[in-house]
Amino acid sequence: MITSNDLDNIWKTFIYSGGSEFEFLRLDSGISIPEINIGLNSKHNRCLLLELPKNHNVDFQTTIKQNLTLSFFYDTDYIVLELTESVYCDLFNDLIISIYQKIYLMSDVDEYSKIFIRMFYKWSEFFIEEKTDKLSQGMIKGLFGELFVLKNLILETNSSHLNDVLNSWKGPFDEGQDFILNKKNIEVKCKNLSTLNIKISSEYQLESEDGKVLELLVLSLENNPIDGQPLSLLLAEVKELVINKLGDYSIILEALSQKNITQHNIFQYDNFRFQVLEQIIYNCNEDFPKLLNSNTPKEINNIKYTLGLSHLNEFILSIKKFDE
């Protein structure tokens, strides 16, 4: 399977000679059924080219997005996806890999050409860089904790269910619990190792869903500029796992975009480095002490409260230490 390193090596050795509008080569050694190529155009921009059978035209207009363009060349029957801003080269590699994994075994030209076009529109929003205020260290810490949990869920999941697990990550969307899985929901809280309390931000955060287990997963993290890991490096590890298991990496990009984090600006948070020391999972069903919308008077709302973890030992499902 094609990797980012494979693409980087190809791009490094590719030289545009100026002999034609496009100069390209086959993305693999003939494994894929569609003719999928990468190369450079006369503007020296990187391109992904899908060769269609002769005289098999597709019905769409040239689309120019910020930093990406999609065109169809009737004289050669090429659908061309062009990167117009070089700072997005790494993300463009991810898009190439994602498209390749989707269509390389397809033989129906109508099907794989439509998927190629749809994925352009889906991914084009990730190539838009908007100026936003930087997130606080606390918010980055919370995202780090959720992404750490997602990584472990990915490791435990086979390829056939991977996208379901990726879609279960709801934390960045501020909807209910942080993970909404088929058989259970997970609420993730991050704290320092010495802290004995966690904050619950609403009367809905620990609300159980009928027929499903609700777990409170508490991660103890420490700020560690030497041995700690930045969010960008954790994301790179997650991306590698997703791609190797043939998952849809755009699902994660979409989630991060809810907090205005992209693969391009994530590095501005590299000064925040975290080390995971301990994970404790609590069973939040039945007798777990919690204030809920269903057990408080209707006149009371917008509840915020603190849970003392030292009083919750009877609800512990598992403890895992990472510093040993």
C-alpha positions, 0 to 999 in steps of 0.5 A: 500500500502507498505510504506518505514516505513513498510519495515523498520519495517520488516527489523528491526525485520528480523533475519537470522537464517542460516537454508537455502540460503534464509530466507524470508517472503511475502511482503504483506498479500496475496494481490499481485497476484505474490509471492513477498518476501523480506528477507536475504541471507546467506551473510546477504544481503537484497534481493527481491525475485519473486517466479515464478510458478514451471518449469517456467524458464526465459531466462536471465543471472545473472547480477552483477552491482555495489551494486546490483545483479540480479540472477535466481535460477533454483532449486527454480524458484526464481528471486532474486534482491540482495543489496550488499552494505548496505549504499543503504538500503533506495534506495533499499526500494524505488526500492522494492516499485516501483516494487511492485506497478508495478506488484502486480496486474498482473497475466501474469507471463511473463509480470510481470517477464519481468517488474521485470527484466527491473526495475532492469536495470533501477534502477541499475544506481542509485546505482552507486556513482561517486565522483564529485565536489560539486555543488555551493549554487546557483545551489542547490538553483536553483534545490530547486526552481524547485523541489518546483514547481514540488511538487506543480504540483504533488499536483495539479495532479491526479495519471493517469497524474502524470508520465507525470508531472514528465517527464515534469521536464526538468531543470536538463537536460538543455533543453529549459524551466524548465517544458514542459507541455502539454498546457504550459511551465514554466521557473523558476527563484530563487532570494532573496526577496529584489532583483528586477532583474533576469538573463536570460541566453540565447536567447532561455530561454523565447522563446514561443512554438507555441500554448502554454502559457509560464509562468515565475515563480519567486520564492523569497527564503531566506537562513535560517539556522533555519527555512529553508529546505534543498534539501534532506527534500524537495526531501523526501516530493516529494518522499512521494507524488509520491509513494502515488499517485503510480507514477514512482519515478525513473523519479525524480532520473534520473533528479537529476542524471543529476546534479550528485545528488543521494539519497546518496550524497544529504545530503552533501548539508544540510547546504544550507537551504532555505525558500520560501517567495513569488511566482510571475507568469508572462505571457511571451507571446505576448508583454512581453519584451524579447530578443529572437533568433527570434527577434535579428540579426543572427549575435548576439548570446549567449545573456545574459541579466537582466530583471527588475521585477519592470517594469513587473507588467502588465504581472503578472498572480498571486502572492502568499506569503508563509511567512504569 
